[in-house]
Amino acid sequence: MPFKNRFFLVSLLIPLAALFAVWFTPFTVSNGVRLWVWWKARHEGFIVNIDKIEAPFLRPVAIRGLRVRSTPKNAFFIDLTVTQASLNLNLKRILLRMRGRAIRDLLIQELRGEVRRSNPAGRPITQSGWTTLQRLLPQNLSVARSDIRLQDGPTMILLRNGFVSVSETEARRFSAAEVMIASPWFRQSFSQLRGATNWQGNRLTLGGLTLTRGLDLQSITADLSRLSNQRVGLEFDVDAFGGKIRGNISHQWRSQRSNWKIAGSAADISLAQTSEAVGFTDRVDGLLHACNFIYRGNLTEPANATASLWAELTRLTWRNRTAEAIMFGAALGPFQLIRLAQPGFSWRYFRINQSTWRFRGSFRRKRRRLYRKNRDRRNDEHPGSQDRRTSYARRHVANPLQNRNRHLEREAEFEGDRVGDRTIGSEAQERCSDRAGQDRHDARAQLFGDDQRHGR
């Protein structure tokens, strides 16, 4: 074929191919999206209904009337409804299966959803499903209106008339008409919330939220970067009642037993403001000077978990009772030890056998009786008893949440106890010298009387 004919044929085929692509791309993309959504939902045990999908050439895909429902065999009851959504697909990454985000922009007009745990022994979402969900996280997201209900047993979180807009390139905003949290121990509603959002590396951060008077949420971050590994995290920083509360929560459900890691700390929290906000009938005054908490394990199986708690209260007042300082700590494990202290008393130790939940231990006061019989002789004959008690306390009461110099303070406490024991014993000997002399005189008279009676 001559060169001119080849050039003419190629010049004719290029416009025809472009016209073919413009003509058939909307049909191919719309049906491809519908088929892919149906196949993925069927693989995870969900039912999906889509009213209409429009995919104009070189324009975002529009989806109308999307509803996702779970079946009775699923572990969670899920019912999501999207009236209208627009998404800008990254076809290059989708077709070539490249790493990165498959969706550039996602705009949702209205979202209504309900998620609750209905069948704990049912079918969970597979790891492939979580991987797909992470890949569907968009680069930019905007939800104009949302009503969401999350429930797990008696605990419920309700979001009404929420608006959220996030972007990887700039900070955007969040607002909600009402957020309600209800549980058997806590029930609170927050209205007219407004804050800023940040979306970086699959980490969504909300900041600058004023929840109520005296309670400001500086930042709360949801970590979705390990969603494909079935792990999520949550970090928060709250200005609460004149103090600070910080927490870090992570949950991994990849294995059959879910694993929770919870760590939190609080400092300088006003108990008066807290009791007023919570609604206690009795007035409580004082200050939570410091508090640390750690929990590792399954929340439904606390017997197999490990936890520790340490707190210090100052100027606590309740029902005409006042304490200058109270420190207490607790450790949860196979063998537990609880440590309590208050002014005028020494440390109290309670050892717990977790298999039978039996408490055993003892406590003692610092103010010992001065006229206890044979105190000096007992201390001289058993000098190692105090050392054994000291070593046992050092070995089992050490709290990892305390400061690094805590062992020096504990050394001073034990040394003070030993000095106090010797001082109390010497005082008892001085005050009871008359009684001790009388006892020796009676014993000598009895001994000599017996000797004289037997002719010795």
C-alpha positions in Angstrom: 0.0 0.0 0.0 1.4 3.4 -0.9 2.5 5.7 1.9 -0.1 8.3 1.1 -2.9 5.7 1.4 -1.5 4.5 4.8 -1.3 8.1 6.0 -4.9 8.7 4.9 -6.1 5.5 6.6 -4.4 6.3 9.9 -5.8 9.9 9.8 -9.3 8.4 9.3 -9.0 5.8 12.1 -7.9 8.2 14.8 -11.1 10.4 14.6 -13.2 7.2 14.4 -11.5 5.8 17.6 -12.0 9.1 19.4 -15.6 9.2 18.4 -16.0 5.6 19.4 -14.5 6.3 22.8 -16.7 9.4 23.3 -19.7 7.4 22.3 -19.2 4.2 24.3 -17.2 5.4 27.4 -20.3 6.6 29.3 -22.0 3.2 28.7 -18.8 1.2 29.6 -18.0 3.2 32.7 -21.6 3.3 34.1 -22.1 -0.4 33.6 -18.6 -1.2 34.8 -19.2 0.7 38.1 -22.6 -1.0 38.6 -21.1 -4.4 38.0 -18.1 -3.8 40.2 -20.3 -2.5 43.1 -22.7 -5.5 42.8 -19.8 -8.0 42.7 -18.0 -6.6 45.8 -21.2 -6.3 47.8 -22.2 -9.9 47.0 -18.7 -11.1 48.0 -19.2 -9.4 51.5 -22.8 -10.5 51.9 -24.5 -7.1 51.2 -27.5 -6.2 49.0 -27.0 -3.1 46.8 -29.6 -1.2 44.8 -28.7 1.7 42.4 -31.4 3.7 40.7 -29.3 5.4 38.0 -25.6 5.9 37.1 -24.4 8.6 34.7 -20.9 8.7 33.4 -20.3 11.6 31.0 -17.1 11.6 29.0 -14.3 13.3 31.0 -16.7 14.3 33.8 -17.4 12.9 37.2 -19.7 9.9 37.6 -23.1 10.7 39.1 -24.9 8.0 41.2 -28.6 8.5 42.2 -30.5 6.4 44.7 -27.8 4.2 46.2 -28.8 1.9 49.1 -26.6 -0.7 50.8 -28.2 -3.3 53.2 -26.8 -6.2 55.1 -28.3 -9.7 55.4 -29.4 -11.4 58.6 -26.2 -13.6 58.4 -23.9 -10.6 58.8 -22.4 -9.7 62.2 -23.5 -6.0 61.8 -26.8 -4.6 60.6 -25.9 -1.9 58.0 -28.4 0.3 56.2 -26.9 3.2 54.2 -28.8 5.4 51.8 -27.3 8.0 49.5 -29.7 10.2 47.6 -27.1 11.6 45.1 -23.3 11.3 44.9 -20.7 12.5 42.5 -17.3 11.0 42.3 -14.2 11.7 40.1 -12.5 8.4 39.4 -8.8 7.9 38.8 -9.2 5.5 35.9 -5.4 5.2 35.4 -4.9 3.7 38.9 -8.0 1.6 38.6 -7.2 0.0 35.3 -3.5 -0.5 35.9 -4.1 -1.5 39.5 -1.6 1.0 40.7 -1.2 2.1 44.3 -2.9 5.2 45.4 -6.4 6.6 45.7 -9.0 5.4 43.3 -11.3 8.3 43.9 -10.1 11.9 43.6 -13.2 13.8 44.7 -16.4 12.5 46.4 -19.4 14.8 46.9 -22.5 13.4 48.7 -25.7 15.4 48.8 -27.5 13.5 51.6 -26.3 10.5 53.6 -28.5 8.5 56.0 -27.1 5.4 57.8 -27.6 3.0 60.7 -24.9 0.6 61.9 -25.4 -1.7 64.9 -24.1 -5.0 66.1 -26.9 -7.5 65.7 -25.3 -10.9 65.4 -21.9 -11.3 67.1 -21.5 -14.8 65.8 -22.4 -13.8 62.3 -20.3 -13.2 59.2 -17.8 -10.4 59.5 -16.3 -8.3 56.8 -13.3 -10.0 55.2 -9.8 -8.5 55.0 -10.3 -8.1 51.3 -13.4 -5.9 52.0 -11.4 -3.7 54.5 -8.6 -3.3 51.9 -11.2 -2.3 49.3 -12.7 0.2 51.7 -9.4 1.8 52.4 -8.7 2.2 48.7 -12.0 3.9 48.3 -11.1 6.7 50.7 -11.1 9.8 48.6 -8.6 12.6 48.3 -11.3 15.2 48.8 -14.7 14.5 50.5 -17.8 16.6 51.1 -21.1 15.5 52.7 -23.7 18.2 52.6 -26.1 16.6 55.0 -25.9 13.4 57.1 -27.9 11.6 59.8 -26.0 8.6 61.2 -26.8 6.2 64.1 -24.1 3.9 65.6 -25.1 1.4 68.2 -23.3 -1.4 70.1 -25.5 -3.0 72.7 -26.8 -0.3 75.1 -24.3 2.3 73.8 -25.4 4.6 71.1 -24.0 7.6 69.1 -26.3 9.7 67.1 -25.4 12.4 64.6 -28.0 14.8 63.2 -27.8 17.2 60.3 -24.0 16.9 60.0 -21.8 18.6 57.5 -18.2 17.7 56.8 -15.7 18.7 54.2 -12.1 17.5 54.1 -9.2 17.9 51.7 -5.5 16.9 51.6 -4.5 20.4 50.4 -6.3 22.7 52.8 -8.1 22.8 56.1 -11.9 22.8 55.8 -14.8 22.7 58.3 -17.2 20.5 60.2 -20.6 21.3 61.7 -23.4 19.3 63.4 -26.8 20.3 64.7 -26.7 17.7 67.4 -24.4 14.8 68.6 -25.9 12.6 71.3 -24.0 9.9 73.3 -26.1 7.5 75.4 -24.9 4.6 77.5 -25.9 3.0 80.8 -23.4 5.2 82.7 -23.4 8.3 80.6 -25.9 10.3 78.6 -25.1 13.7 77.1 -26.1 15.7 74.1 -24.1 18.4 72.3 -25.7 21.0 70.1 -24.5 23.4 67.4 -21.0 22.1 67.0 -18.5 23.8 64.7 -14.9 23.1 64.0 -12.1 22.7 61.5 -11.0 19.5 59.6 -7.7 18.2 58.4 -7.1 15.1 56.2 -3.6 13.9 55.8 -2.3 10.3 55.2 -5.7 8.7 55.9 -5.9 10.5 59.3 -8.9 12.7 59.8 -8.6 15.4 62.5 -11.3 17.6 63.9 -10.3 20.5 66.0 -11.6 23.6 67.8 -14.9 22.1 69.0 -16.6 23.7 72.0 -18.8 20.9 73.4 -20.2 22.6 76.5 -19.2 25.2 79.1 -15.8 24.2 80.5 -15.3 21.4 78.0 -13.4 22.1 74.8 -12.2 19.5 72.3 -8.9 20.7 71.1 -8.4 17.9 68.6 -9.6 14.4 67.9 -7.9 12.2 65.2 -9.2 9.1 63.6 -6.4 7.0 62.2 -7.6 5.0 59.2 -4.1 4.3 57.7 -4.2 0.7 58.8 -7.8 -0.1 57.9 -6.6 -2.8 55.5 -5.0 -4.6 58.4 -8.3 -4.3 60.4 -6.9 -1.8 62.8 -8.1 1.7 63.7 -6.9 4.3 66.1 -8.3 7.4 67.9 -6.4 10.2 69.7 -8.0 13.1 71.5 -6.9 16.1 73.5 -9.6 17.8 75.7 -9.5 20.9 77.9 -11.8 19.8 80.6 -12.9 21.8 83.7 -9.6 23.7 84.1 -7.3 20.8 83.3 -6.2 18.5 80.5 -7.3 15.1 79.3 -5.4 13.1 76.7 -6.2 9.7 75.4 -5.1 7.2 72.8 -7.3 4.2 71.8 -6.5 1.5 69.2 -8.6 -1.5 68.2 -7.5 -4.5 66.1 -10.0 -7.2 65.2 -7.9 -9.2 62.8 -7.8 -12.2 65.0 -10.8 -14.0 66.5 -10.3 -12.0 69.8 -10.4 -8.3 69.4 -7.5 -6.4 71.0 -7.9 -3.0 72.6 -5.2 -0.7 73.7 -6.3 2.2 75.8 -4.1 4.8 77.4 -5.1 8.1 79.0 -3.9 10.8 81.3 -5.5 13.7 83.2 -4.1 16.6 85.1 -5.6 19.4 87.2 -9.2 18.5 86.8 -11.7 20.5 89.0 -14.0 18.0 90.7 -16.5 20.8 91.5 -17.0 21.7 87.8 -17.0 18.0 86.9 -19.8 17.1 89.4 -21.8 20.1 88.3 -21.5 19.2 84.6 -22.3 15.5 85.1 -25.2 16.3 87.5 -24.2 14.8 90.8 -26.7 15.5 93.6 -24.0 15.7 96.3 -21.4 18.5 95.9 -17.9 17.3 95.5 -15.0 19.7 95.7 -11.3 19.2 95.1 -8.7 18.6 92.4 -7.7 15.6 90.4 -4.0 16.5 90.4 -2.8 13.6 88.2 -4.2 10.4 86.8 -2.9 7.7 84.4 -4.7 4.7 83.0 -3.7 1.8 80.7 -5.7 -1.1 79.5 -4.7 -3.9 77.1 -6.9 -6.8 76.1 -10.5 -7.6 75.1 -13.2 -5.5 76.6 -15.6 -8.4 76.8 -13.0 -10.6 78.7 -11.5 -8.4 81.4 -10.3 -11.5 83.3 -7.6 -12.0 80.6 -6.7 -8.3 80.3 -4.0 -6.2 81.9 -4.6 -2.8 83.2 -3.2 -0.2 85.6 -4.5 2.9 87.2 -2.9 5.6 89.3 -4.5 8.8 90.6 -3.8 11.6 93.0 -6.6 13.8 94.6 -5.9 16.9 96.6 -8.3 18.9 98.9 -11.1 16.4 98.3 -14.3 17.5 100.1 -17.5 15.5 100.1 -20.3 15.6 102.7 -18.4 17.6 105.3 -15.4 15.3 105.0 -12.1 16.7 103.7 -8.8 15.0 102.8 -5.7 16.9 102.0 -4.2 14.3 99.7 -5.3 10.9 98.5 -3.2 8.7 96.2 -4.3 5.3 95.0 -3.3 2.8 92.4 -4.5 -0.5 91.0 -3.1 -3.1 88.7 -5.1 -5.8 87.0 -3.5 -9.1 85.9 -3.1 -12.7 86.9 -2.1 -11.6 90.4 -3.2 -8.1 91.3 -2.1 -5.7 93.9 -4.0 -2.6 94.9 -2.2 0.2 96.7 -4.0 2.8 98.8 -2.8 5.7 100.9 -4.2 8.6 102.9 -2.8 10.9 105.5 -2.2 9.2 108.9 -2.0 5.7 107.5 0.7 3.7 105.8 0.3 2.0 102.5 -2.2 -0.8 102.3 -1.7 -3.9 100.3 -4.4 -6.2 98.9 -3.4 -9.2 96.8 -6.0 -10.7 94.6 -6.1 -14.2 93.2 -7.8 -13.5 89.9 -8.9 -17.1 89.2 -11.2 -17.1 92.3 -11.4 -13.3 92.9 -10.4 -13.6 96.5 -9.0 -10.7 98.3 -6.2 -11.3 100.8 -3.9 -8.8 102.5 -3.5 -6.6 105.4 -3.2 -3.0 106.4 -1.6 -1.2 109.4 -1.5 2.3 110.9 1.5 4.4 111.5 0.3 5.3 115.0 1.3 2.2 116.9 0.5 1.5 120.5 3.4 2.5 122.8 2.8 -0.2 125.4 2.7 -3.2 123.2 4.4 -6.1 125.1 7.7 -7.4 123.9 8.0 -5.0 121.0 11.8 -4.6 121.3 12.4 -8.2 121.8 10.4 -9.1 118.7 12.2 -6.6 116.6 15.6 -7.9 117.9 14.7 -11.6 117.4 13.2 -11.2 113.9 15.2 -8.4 112.2 14.5 -9.8 108.7 10.7 -9.6 109.0 10.7 -5.9 108.2 13.1 -6.4 105.4 11.0 -9.1 103.9 7.9 -6.9 104.0 9.9 -4.1 102.4 11.3 -6.2 99.6 7.8 -7.7 98.9 6.3 -4.2 98.7 9.1 -2.9 96.5 8.7 -5.9 94.1 4.9 -5.9 93.8 3.8 -2.3 94.3 6.0 -0.6 91.7 3.7 1.4 89.4 5.0 2.0 85.8 2.9 5.1 85.5 4.7 7.0 88.3 7.7 9.2 87.7 11.2 7.9 87.5 12.1 9.2 91.0 9.3 7.3 92.7 11.6 4.6 93.9 13.7 7.2 95.8 10.5 8.4 97.5 9.6 4.9 98.4 13.1 4.3 99.9 12.5 7.4 102.1 9.1 6.1 103.1 10.4 2.7 104.2 13.4 4.2 105.9 11.1 6.5 107.8 9.0 3.5 108.9 12.1 1.6 110.2 13.3 4.7 112.1 9.7 5.1 113.5 9.7 1.5 114.7 13.0 1.9 116.5 11.9 5.2 118.0 8.6 3.8 119.2 10.3 0.8 120.7 12.8 3.0 122.7 9.9 5.2 123.9 8.0 2.2 125.1 11.1 1.0 127.0 11.5 4.3 128.7 7.9 4.7 129.6 7.5 1.2 130.8 10.7 1.0 132.8 8.8 0.8 136.1 6.7 -2.1 134.8 9.7 -3.9 133.4 11.6 -3.6 136.7 8.6 -4.9 138.6 8.4 -7.9 136.3 12.1 -8.7 136.8 11.7 -8.4 140.6 8.7 -10.8 140.6 10.6 -13.3 138.5 13.7 -13.1 140.7 11.6 -13.5 143.9 9.7 -16.5 142.4 13.0 -18.1 141.4 14.7 -17.5 144.7 11.6 -18.5 146.6 11.5 -21.8 144.8 15.2 -22.4 145.5 14.8 -21.7 149.2 11.7 -24.0 149.3 13.8 -26.8 147.8 16.8 -26.2 150.0 19.1 -24.8 147.4 
